[in-house]
Amino acid sequence: MRYLRLGPGDRLPVLGQGTWHMGERGRDRKAEVEALRLGLDLGLSLIDTAEMYGDGGAEEVVGEAIAGRRDETFLVSKVLPHNASLRGTIAACERSLRRLGTDRLDLYLLHWRGGHPLTETLEALDRLRTDGKIRHFGVSNFDRDDLRETWRTPCGEHVVTDQVLYNLTRRGPEFDLLPWCRERGVPVMAYSPIEQGRLLRDRVLAEVAERHGVTPAQLAIAWVLHQPGVCAIPKAATREHVEQNAAALEVTLTPEDLSALDTRFPPPSRPEPLEML
């Protein structure tokens, strides 16, 4: 496994396991738990979840999957904006900890900006860090201007990451957000690296993948992992997909591959609004 530096003295795995849409159907729970456990077996120790996913159901699935294996797991969850007041953030974190069956999170994120003052949210996150309930905190779906404001806010200097939508079809962050983060040593977490499966139908992506003997999904993930300072958190709810995701770490893209992908999916030439799913 490769790692990115995360704040002082810690590191973030470059490839993890996403859980969006897990915990929504009881009949899928066994397979979801097994998939996450297999991911841990394969070294995918980063598991990303949120109180929003399945209305807490995804956190419960993760809690079952990591039972007895907490020390192997880099655990990430998120607070919803409408819960992100000073008291609400702390209460939301405590609910997440109960669902996850743990006493701490490795990383806790504000899911996106909402109506509560950023100063309140950051103060709450810093209190949780000081109290040992979280080790690090960060943000999600923040553009460069949001991050600039955050870093000027009390406690904002402790924000260690930004999780955003980033893949071959959503390259807007490359114009200003990624350079800003790289200059400051802030890793970016890329969610939906295969665009919820829509990328898999692309002919050029399939051709490049075929040259490497891998699937289009593996190639799309490998492209994200090729970007400096970026980690990927694809969802995999089946054993087969987990194995394929883990194998994406072994794909090395050539200059010819990158050129073909840039032609098909051009990088941004001007600032673009940050997209969300």
Disulfide bonds with the S-S distance in Angstrom:
none
